[in-house]
Amino acid sequence: MEDNLPPDMVLTDDFEEIIKAISEGRDPLLVANVDPQAGEASTGSSLAPQAVILANSLSVLASAGFDTDYTFATNSPLLDFSGASALLSSQESEGSSPSTPSLLQATLGGSNSVFEGGTATYTITLSEPATSDIVITISVQHKTSESGDITPITQELVIPEGQTQAIFVVDILDDSFDESDDDDSFEVSIIKTEVSDNQKLVDSSAPFTTTIFDEDTKDLKVGEDTPILLLNGDSAVDEGSDAIYTLELSEAPYSDMEIVVTISHISSETGDITVSEKLVVIPEGSTTASFTVETLNDVYDERADEDTFKVEVTSSAGGAFEGQPTVPDAVETTINDGTTADAPTLTLTGDTSVNEGESASYTLSISDAPATDFTVSLVIGHVTTEEGDVAPVTRDVVIAAGTTSVDFTIDTLEDVFNESADDDVFSVSVSSTTGGGYEQQPAAPSAVNTEIVDDTDAGTSLGAPTLSLTGDTAVNEGESASYTLSISDAPTADFTVTVVIGHKTAEDGDVTPVTRDVVIAAGTTSTDFTVDTLNDSLDESADDDVFTVSVDATSGGDFEAQPTAPSAVETTINDGTTTDAPTLTLTGDASVIEGEAASYTLTLSEAPTADFTVTVVIGHKTTEDGDVTPVTRDVVIATGTTSVDFTVDTLDDSLNESADDDVFTVSVDTTSGGDFEAQPTAPA
């Protein structure tokens, strides 16, 4: 092989041992006593096989000046991949493969800078675990670097099923050239992916650039005896994940070196990271220390934001160096909003019982304060309640931006019914939500059921309906006066009202005093009834004949309490528009023996309220003066009476008048008095 080398290249014994081991199928890592390359601090190979590598796809793209047709083992010193179990932060897939393709995102990150002769570390992270082995082809190529800096290479690696991350390293070649004025950098990129039919992989990463620093300390313009400190880390991380950072020293300290790192906002906010300081220790004899920064998973839609924080070194101590290293550049890390939508938790709490007529109180609480006003649509509905208990309604309640809760009340209706045996329950539930600036709206919380406690059970004042009585204030005598009983709440059972009709200034001849029951039927709110007045012939135009209609008692209706009796209605009886006259009758003896007195009676249908004078005429019909004395006389029916008796004397003579038909008449000529509306007609 040496014969094929360029004249200025000589194979060292170490390299020949490694090539010989590879050609014989032995692991070159097991070759003992290999001298370190320039700048290396340890003997032997530091690489370990930590990933699944398809070795037969390896190819060296640059001309090395010798035969490169070798099949490298998985522990190739030119390119080292790690995945699987040793350096991964991964989880096992749960459940079976999805029936429809799922979208995976692959993100490439790694070392921003590295010392020549050192190792640059890179990470490929999947957005979710692979459901089958995923083959990813990695390319390492020059950007401004040269052949003596890295070996360009293309290599395939496998991320096994169930894994989410693979880490691989690229060894940097050490040389003895002064490259302090160079800007040596190379690119690492994903150029090909192979996945199963059940997943689709999207590579969202641009090629990753890494700068190679020369070992000459003049490159970084540091003091002669001061080590160089580098800070590298993730440039992007999904919210809720940990960003990984590495502190690297150019020389291993002789004692533990303590480095204070500050994590602070650039454009991120309190809910994205926790601003803090942490102490990172590079142990004695080591040159690196890794640490993580936890990002916070929130529920806000921040896809339009550029949430960036920075990690920077603020001080260092220890290490037994003559001087502390210069503070390295800060690393800025952008927080991506993630691939899964998170929602806050919304809860609804409130009174489980409330006295009727009072307000029930409720609270809507959300786990994360909204970035904009958050509107919750509520439905208040019946479960076992009825219209008279609570008003069903849909209403909006707003949790203001920056707050986490809002209180609201629901009024219950006071009624008069005895519902102690009922189970009156209404519900308050969330029907929809909008706003808040969340990635996803929260699930609706469980409804709250509230029981309305009846006054009869609550020990509060009992509700009674209002009963009213209306009716005619005047009526003509002999007609019926109309009245209405009304109740404010329809009874659930028949409601009986005892009504009293009584005199005030009226008299028995005007209206009949009586007590009677009137019923308002269940489900109705009123009933009508009438009171008959009596027609008479008395002149009462100067009277004020008034009777009253009043409520004496009530029962039934299934109310919590019986209503208060309403005011009585007073009704005046008018004397009417027509005049009425009593009936006057005259009765008496149809025969009498001469010389005796004939008896007669005047009778009125109604007792006069003043003396009633009747002028009676006694006259001949076939009689003669010797039989009876014709005369006109007044007969009085006294006040308050209805009749009067009077007699007419006949004359006794000596004449034989057996053959005569001696008849006289008694008749009414006129009447006066009695205080009637009209004088009666004279009787026949």
C-alpha positions in Angstrom: 0.0 0.0 0.0 2.8 2.4 0.7 3.9 2.1 -2.9 0.6 3.8 -3.9 1.0 6.8 -1.6 2.1 10.2 -2.8 5.7 10.9 -2.3 5.1 13.4 0.6 2.8 11.0 2.5 4.1 8.3 4.8 1.9 5.8 6.6 2.5 5.7 10.3 2.7 2.5 12.1 -0.6 3.4 13.9 -2.4 3.9 10.6 -1.0 0.7 9.2 -2.2 -1.2 12.2 -5.7 0.2 11.8 -5.9 -0.5 8.1 -4.6 -4.0 8.7 -7.2 -4.6 11.3 -10.0 -3.4 9.0 -8.7 -5.6 6.1 -8.6 -8.7 8.4 -12.1 -8.0 9.6 -11.0 -7.1 13.1 -12.3 -4.1 15.1 -9.8 -1.3 14.7 -10.9 0.0 18.1 -9.3 -3.0 19.7 -5.9 -2.1 18.3 -3.7 -1.4 21.2 -1.0 1.3 21.6 -2.2 3.5 18.9 -0.4 6.9 19.2 -2.7 9.9 19.5 -3.1 12.3 16.7 -1.8 15.8 17.1 -3.8 17.6 19.8 -5.4 14.4 21.1 -5.1 13.8 24.8 -5.6 10.1 25.1 -4.2 6.9 23.6 -6.3 4.5 21.5 -9.6 5.2 19.8 -12.3 7.1 21.7 -15.1 6.0 19.5 -17.8 3.5 20.4 -20.4 1.8 18.3 -23.7 3.3 19.4 -26.0 3.2 16.4 -27.3 0.9 13.7 -25.2 1.6 10.6 -25.6 0.3 7.1 -21.9 -0.1 6.5 -22.2 -1.2 2.9 -23.5 2.3 1.9 -20.4 4.1 3.1 -18.4 6.0 0.6 -15.4 8.4 0.9 -16.0 11.3 -1.4 -12.6 13.0 -1.3 -9.4 11.6 -2.8 -7.2 10.5 0.0 -4.2 9.6 -2.2 -4.7 5.9 -1.4 -7.1 3.0 -2.0 -10.5 3.9 -0.3 -12.4 0.8 -1.4 -12.8 -0.4 2.2 -16.0 -1.4 3.9 -16.0 0.4 7.3 -17.3 -1.2 10.4 -19.9 0.5 12.5 -17.1 2.0 14.6 -15.4 3.8 11.7 -13.0 6.4 13.1 -14.0 8.7 10.3 -17.7 9.0 11.2 -19.3 7.8 14.3 -23.1 7.5 14.7 -24.9 6.9 17.9 -28.6 6.2 18.4 -30.4 3.2 19.8 -30.0 3.0 23.6 -26.7 4.5 24.7 -27.0 8.2 24.0 -30.7 8.6 23.2 -33.5 10.3 25.0 -36.4 8.3 23.6 -39.5 6.5 24.5 -41.1 3.3 23.3 -44.0 3.6 20.9 -47.3 2.9 22.4 -50.1 1.1 20.6 -50.1 -0.3 17.1 -49.1 1.4 13.9 -51.7 3.9 12.7 -53.9 2.8 9.9 -53.2 6.1 8.0 -49.8 7.7 7.4 -48.7 10.0 10.1 -46.4 13.0 9.5 -43.0 13.0 11.1 -40.6 15.9 11.3 -36.9 15.4 11.5 -34.7 18.1 13.0 -30.9 18.2 12.7 -28.9 20.0 15.4 -25.3 19.9 16.7 -22.1 21.6 17.6 -21.7 25.1 16.3 -17.9 24.9 16.8 -15.2 22.4 17.6 -11.4 22.3 18.1 -9.4 20.6 15.5 -8.6 17.0 16.6 -11.9 17.0 18.6 -15.3 15.6 18.0 -18.4 17.4 16.8 -21.7 16.0 18.0 -25.0 16.1 16.1 -28.5 15.0 16.9 -31.4 14.0 14.6 -34.7 14.3 16.5 -38.1 13.0 15.3 -41.3 14.7 16.3 -42.7 11.4 17.6 -41.4 7.8 17.9 -40.8 5.9 14.7 -43.3 3.1 14.1 -40.7 1.2 12.0 -37.0 1.4 11.3 -36.2 4.7 9.5 -33.1 5.0 7.3 -31.5 8.5 7.1 -28.6 9.3 4.8 -26.2 11.9 6.3 -23.7 13.9 4.3 -20.6 15.6 5.7 -19.1 18.0 3.2 -16.6 20.9 3.1 -17.9 24.5 3.2 -14.7 26.4 3.7 -12.7 23.6 5.3 -10.1 21.5 3.4 -9.1 17.9 3.1 -6.8 18.1 6.1 -9.7 19.3 8.3 -12.4 16.6 7.8 -13.0 13.7 5.6 -16.1 14.3 3.5 -18.4 11.3 3.7 -21.9 10.0 3.1 -23.3 7.5 5.5 -26.7 5.8 6.3 -27.9 5.3 9.8 -31.0 3.6 11.1 -33.3 5.0 13.8 -34.9 1.8 15.1 -38.6 1.4 15.6 -39.8 3.1 18.8 -36.9 5.6 19.0 -37.2 9.4 18.6 -33.5 10.5 18.5 -30.1 9.5 17.1 -26.8 11.1 18.0 -23.7 10.8 15.8 -20.3 12.4 15.9 -17.8 13.6 13.3 -14.1 13.4 14.1 -12.1 16.4 13.2 -8.6 15.8 11.8 -5.7 17.3 13.7 -2.8 18.9 11.8 0.2 20.9 12.5 -0.6 23.8 10.2 -1.1 27.3 11.4 -4.7 27.9 10.4 -5.4 30.8 12.8 -6.3 33.0 9.9 -8.6 30.5 8.2 -12.3 30.3 8.6 -12.6 26.5 8.4 -16.2 25.3 8.4 -18.0 22.2 7.1 -21.7 21.3 6.6 -23.7 18.3 7.9 -27.0 17.7 6.2 -29.7 15.1 5.7 -29.9 14.2 2.0 -32.2 11.2 1.9 -34.7 9.4 4.1 -36.4 6.0 3.8 -39.5 5.3 5.8 -42.3 2.7 5.9 -45.7 3.3 4.3 -47.2 4.1 7.6 -45.2 7.3 8.2 -44.1 10.2 6.2 -40.9 12.0 7.1 -40.3 15.7 6.5 -36.8 17.1 6.9 -37.3 20.6 8.0 -33.6 21.3 8.7 -31.2 23.3 6.7 -27.6 22.1 6.4 -25.8 22.5 9.8 -22.6 24.5 9.7 -19.7 23.8 12.2 -16.6 26.0 12.6 -13.2 24.4 13.3 -11.0 26.3 15.6 -7.2 25.9 15.3 -5.4 24.8 18.4 -3.2 27.8 18.1 -4.5 30.1 20.9 -3.8 33.2 18.8 -6.9 32.1 16.8 -9.2 33.2 19.6 -6.8 35.9 20.9 -6.7 34.6 24.5 -3.9 34.8 27.0 -1.1 32.5 26.7 -1.9 30.4 29.7 -5.7 30.8 29.5 -7.8 27.8 28.3 -10.5 28.3 25.7 -14.1 27.8 26.8 -16.8 27.0 24.2 -20.6 26.9 24.6 -22.6 24.9 22.1 -26.2 23.9 22.1 -29.5 23.5 20.4 -30.6 26.4 18.2 -34.2 25.2 18.3 -36.3 23.1 20.6 -40.0 22.1 20.8 -41.9 23.6 23.7 -42.0 21.2 26.6 -38.7 19.5 25.6 -35.2 20.0 27.0 -32.6 21.9 25.0 -29.2 20.4 25.3 -26.0 22.4 25.8 -22.3 21.5 26.1 -19.5 23.5 27.7 -16.1 22.5 26.3 -12.6 23.4 27.5 -9.5 23.3 25.3 -7.6 21.7 28.2 -8.7 19.4 30.9 -8.7 21.2 34.3 -6.6 19.8 37.2 -9.5 20.4 39.6 -13.2 20.8 39.1 -14.1 23.9 37.2 -17.4 25.6 38.2 -19.1 27.6 35.5 -22.2 29.8 36.2 -24.7 29.8 33.3 -27.6 32.2 33.0 -30.8 31.4 31.2 -32.7 34.5 30.2 -35.4 35.8 27.8 -34.7 37.4 24.5 -38.2 37.3 23.0 -39.5 34.5 25.1 -41.9 35.0 28.0 -42.4 33.7 31.5 -44.5 30.8 30.3 -41.8 29.6 27.9 -38.8 29.1 30.2 -37.8 29.7 33.8 -35.2 32.5 34.0 -32.5 31.1 36.3 -28.9 30.6 37.0 -27.3 27.2 37.2 -23.9 25.9 38.2 -22.3 23.5 35.7 -19.1 21.6 36.7 -16.5 20.3 34.3 -14.9 17.6 36.4 -11.2 17.3 36.9 -9.5 15.6 34.0 -12.5 16.2 31.7 -12.9 18.8 29.0 -16.7 18.8 28.6 -19.9 19.0 30.6 -23.4 18.9 29.2 -26.6 20.4 30.7 -30.1 20.9 29.7 -32.6 23.7 29.9 -36.2 22.8 30.4 -38.7 24.6 28.3 -42.3 24.9 29.5 -45.2 23.4 27.6 -48.1 25.8 27.5 -51.5 25.9 25.9 -51.0 29.1 23.9 -51.0 29.4 20.1 -47.5 30.9 19.6 -46.9 29.9 16.0 -46.7 33.5 15.0 -44.3 34.3 17.8 -40.5 34.0 17.7 -39.9 32.9 21.2 -36.1 32.9 21.7 -34.1 32.6 24.9 -30.3 32.7 25.5 -27.9 30.7 27.5 -24.7 32.4 28.4 -21.7 32.0 30.7 -21.5 34.7 33.3 -18.5 33.5 35.3 -16.2 30.6 36.0 -13.9 29.5 38.8 -11.5 26.7 39.6 -9.8 24.3 37.3 -6.3 25.2 38.6 -5.7 27.4 35.6 -3.4 30.5 35.7 -6.3 32.5 34.4 -10.0 32.0 33.7 -11.1 31.6 30.1 -12.8 34.3 28.2 -16.6 34.1 28.4 -17.8 32.4 25.2 -20.6 33.7 23.0 -24.1 33.0 24.2 -26.3 30.4 22.5 -29.7 31.6 21.3 -32.4 28.9 21.2 -35.8 29.3 19.5 -38.8 27.5 21.1 -41.0 26.0 18.5 -44.7 25.7 19.3 -44.6 21.9 18.9 -46.6 19.5 16.7 -49.4 18.7 19.2 -52.0 21.2 20.2 -52.5 21.7 24.0 -55.6 22.9 25.7 -56.1 24.4 29.1 -58.4 22.9 31.6 -61.8 24.6 32.2 -63.8 23.9 35.4 -67.2 24.9 36.5 -68.2 24.9 40.2 -71.2 26.3 42.0 -74.0 25.9 44.5 -75.6 22.5 44.7 -78.7 24.0 46.3 -80.4 27.4 46.7 -83.5 28.7 48.4 -86.2 29.6 45.9 -86.2 33.3 45.1 -82.5 33.6 45.8 -79.4 33.6 43.5 -77.2 30.6 43.0 -73.5 31.4 42.6 -71.0 29.7 40.2 -67.4 30.1 39.2 -65.7 29.3 35.9 -61.9 28.7 36.3 -59.2 28.0 33.7 -55.8 26.5 34.3 -54.0 29.1 32.2 -54.9 32.7 32.0 -56.0 33.6 28.5 -54.0 35.9 26.3 -57.2 37.4 25.0 -60.7 37.5 26.4 -62.1 34.0 26.7 -65.9 33.6 26.1 -67.8 30.7 27.6 -71.4 30.1 26.4 -73.5 28.7 29.2 -76.9 26.9 29.1 -79.2 27.1 32.1 -81.8 24.4 31.6 -84.4 22.4 33.4 -83.7 19.0 34.8 -86.8 18.5 37.0 -87.6 22.2 37.4 -90.5 24.0 35.7 -91.0 27.4 34.2 -91.9 29.0 37.5 -88.7 27.9 39.1 -85.9 29.2 36.9 -85.8 30.9 33.5 -84.0 28.6 30.9 -81.5 30.7 29.0 -78.2 30.7 27.0 -75.8 33.4 28.1 -72.1 34.3 27.6 -69.7 34.7 30.4 -66.2 36.2 29.8 -62.9 35.3 31.5 -60.9 38.5 30.9 -57.5 38.3 29.4 -54.8 37.8 32.0 -57.2 36.4 34.6 -58.1 32.8 35.4 -61.7 32.9 36.7 -65.0 34.7 36.6 -68.0 34.5 39.0 -71.7 34.6 37.9 -75.1 34.1 39.4 -78.4 32.6 38.3 -81.6 34.0 39.8 -84.3 31.5 40.9 -87.9 32.5 40.8 -90.0 32.8 44.0 -93.3 31.1 43.7 -96.2 30.5 46.1 -96.6 26.7 45.6 -95.9 24.1 48.2 -93.2 22.1 46.4 -91.7 20.5 49.5 -92.4 17.1 47.9 -90.8 18.0 44.6 -87.2 17.6 43.6 -86.7 20.8 41.6 -83.3 20.6 39.9 -81.8 22.8 37.1 -78.5 22.4 35.4 -75.7 24.9 34.4 -73.5 23.6 31.6 -70.9 24.9 29.1 -72.0 24.6 25.5 -69.0 26.2 23.7 -65.9 28.3 24.2 -64.1 30.9 22.0 -61.1 33.1 22.1 -58.3 33.1 24.7 -55.5 32.7 22.2 -55.1 29.0 23.0 -53.6 26.3 20.7 -56.9 24.4 21.2 -60.1 25.1 23.0 -60.6 23.3 26.4 -63.0 20.4 26.8 -66.4 21.4 28.3 -66.4 20.7 32.0 -69.1 18.7 33.8 -72.4 20.4 34.3 -73.4 21.6 37.8 -76.9 20.5 39.0 -78.5 22.8 41.5 -81.6 22.0 43.6 -84.1 24.6 44.5 -85.2 24.3 48.1 -88.8 25.3 48.7 -89.7 27.9 51.3 -91.6 25.3 53.3 -88.3 23.3 53.7 -85.9 26.3 53.9 -87.6 27.8 57.0 -87.9 31.1 55.2 -91.0 33.2 54.8 -93.7 31.3 52.9 -95.0 32.7 49.7 -98.7 33.3 49.2 -100.5 34.3 46.0 -102.4 37.5 45.7 -106.2 37.3 45.7 -108.2 40.1 44.4 -112.0 40.8 44.3 -113.5 43.2 41.8 -117.1 43.9 40.8 -119.9 46.3 40.1 -120.0 49.3 42.3 -123.7 50.0 41.4 -126.6 47.9 40.2 -130.3 48.7 39.4 -132.7 47.0 41.8 -133.9 43.7 40.6 -130.8 43.1 38.5 -127.7 41.0 39.2 -124.4 42.5 40.2 -121.3 40.8 38.7 -118.0 40.0 40.5 -114.7 38.4 39.7 -112.2 36.6 42.0 -108.6 36.6 40.5 -105.5 35.0 41.8 -101.9 35.8 40.8 -100.8 32.2 40.5 -102.9 29.5 39.1 -103.6 26.9 41.8 -102.5 23.3 41.2 -105.6 22.2 43.0 -109.1 23.7 43.2 -109.1 26.8 45.3 -112.2 27.6 47.3 -113.2 31.1 48.4 -115.9 31.7 51.0 -117.8 34.9 50.0 -120.2 36.9 52.3 -123.0 39.1 50.9 -124.2 41.5 53.6 -126.0 44.7 54.2 -124.3 47.9 54.7 -127.1 50.4 54.4 -129.3 48.1 52.3 -132.3 46.3 53.8 -133.8 42.9 53.5 -136.0 44.1 50.7 -132.9 45.1 48.7 -130.6 42.0 48.8 -130.6 38.7 50.6 -127.6 38.4 53.0 -125.9 35.1 52.5 -122.5 33.2 52.8 -121.5 31.1 49.7 -118.5 29.3 48.3 -116.9 30.3 45.0 -114.3 28.0 43.4 -111.3 28.9 41.2 -110.5 25.7 39.3 -107.0 24.2 39.3 -104.9 25.7 36.5 -107.0 28.8 36.2 -106.6 32.2 37.7 -110.1 33.6 38.0 -113.8 32.9 38.4 -116.9 35.1 38.0 -120.1 35.1 40.1 -123.2 37.2 40.5 -125.4 38.6 43.4 -129.1 39.1 42.8 -130.8 42.3 44.1 -134.5 42.5 44.9 -136.9 44.7 43.1 -139.4 46.6 45.2 -142.0 49.4 44.7 -140.7 51.7 47.4 -139.3 55.1 46.4 -135.7 54.8 47.5 -134.3 57.5 45.3 -133.3 59.4 48.4 -131.8 56.3 50.0 -128.2 55.1 49.7 -128.8 51.4 49.6 -125.4 49.7 49.7 -124.5 46.0 50.3 -121.0 44.5 50.6 -119.4 41.4 49.0 -116.3 40.2 51.0 -114.0 37.2 51.3 -114.4 35.4 54.6 -111.9 32.5 54.1 -109.9 30.5 51.5 -108.7 26.9 51.3 -107.0 24.5 48.9 -104.9 25.5 45.8 -101.7 23.7 47.1 -100.1 27.0 48.0 -97.3 27.5 50.6 -99.7 29.8 52.4 -103.2 31.0 51.9 -103.6 34.5 50.4 -104.6 37.5 52.4 -108.3 38.3 52.0 -108.8 41.1 49.5 -110.7 44.3 50.2 -114.5 44.0 50.1 -116.5 45.4 47.2 -119.4 47.8 48.0 -122.3 47.9 45.6 -125.0 50.6 45.6 -128.5 49.5 44.6 -130.1 52.2 42.4 -133.9 52.6 42.4 -134.1 51.9 38.8 -135.3 53.8 35.8 -138.9 52.5 35.9 -141.4 53.2 38.6 -142.9 50.3 40.4 -146.2 50.4 42.3 -147.4 48.0 45.0 -150.6 46.0 44.6 -153.6 47.2 46.6 -156.5 44.8 47.2 -159.9 45.4 48.7 -161.8 42.5 50.2 -164.9 42.4 52.3 -168.3 40.9 53.1 -170.4 40.1 50.2 -173.6 40.4 52.3 -174.7 41.8 55.6 -177.9 41.9 57.7 -179.5 45.3 57.8 -178.5 47.1 60.9 -175.2 45.3 61.2 -171.7 46.4 60.0 -170.0 44.9 57.0 -166.3 44.2 57.3 -163.6 45.1 54.7 -159.8 44.8 54.4 -157.4 46.9 52.4 -154.1 45.0 51.7 -150.8 46.2 50.1 -148.3 43.9 48.5 -145.5 45.9 50.2 -145.5 47.6 53.5 -145.3 51.3 53.1 -142.5 53.2 54.6 -144.9 56.0 55.4 -148.6 56.0 56.3 -150.6 55.0 53.2 -154.0 56.6 52.9 -156.7 55.1 50.9 -159.9 57.1 50.1 -162.8 54.7 50.2 -166.2 55.5 48.7 -169.4 53.8 50.1 -172.2 54.3 47.7 -175.6 53.1 46.6 -176.0 50.6 43.9 -179.6 49.4 44.5 -179.8 50.5 48.0 -181.5 53.6 49.2 -180.8 56.2 51.8 -182.5 54.2 54.5 -180.3 51.3 53.9 -176.7 52.8 54.1 -175.3 56.2 54.3 -173.2 57.1 51.2 -169.9 58.5 52.3 -166.3 59.1 51.3 -163.8 58.2 54.0 -160.1 57.7 54.4 -158.6 54.5 55.6 -154.9 54.4 56.6 -152.5 51.5 56.2 -149.9 52.4 58.8 -146.2 52.5 58.1 -144.6 49.1 58.1 -147.9 47.3 57.8 -149.5 45.8 54.8 -153.2 45.9 55.6 -156.0 47.6 57.5 -159.6 46.6 58.4 -162.6 48.8 58.4 -166.4 48.5 58.6 -169.4 50.0 57.0 -172.5 50.3 59.1 -176.0 49.5 57.5 -179.2 51.1 58.7 -182.1 49.1 60.3 -185.6 50.1 59.1 -189.1 48.7 59.5 -189.8 48.3 55.8 -190.4 44.9 54.3 -187.7 44.8 51.7 -187.5 41.1 51.2 -188.3 41.5 47.6 -185.6 44.2 47.1 -182.1 43.5 46.1 -180.4 46.2 48.2 -176.8 46.4 47.2 -174.2 49.0 48.1 -170.6 49.3 46.9 -167.3 50.0 48.7 -164.6 51.2 46.3 -161.2 52.9 46.4 -161.3 56.3 45.0 -157.7 57.5 45.5 -154.5 56.6 47.4 -151.7 58.7 48.7 -148.5 58.3 50.8 -146.7 55.1 51.6 -143.5 56.4 50.0 -143.9 54.2 46.9 -142.3 54.9 43.6 -145.9 55.0 42.2 -149.4 54.8 43.7 -151.0 51.4 43.3 -153.9 50.9 40.9 -157.2 51.1 42.6 -158.5 47.6 43.2 -161.7 46.4 41.4 
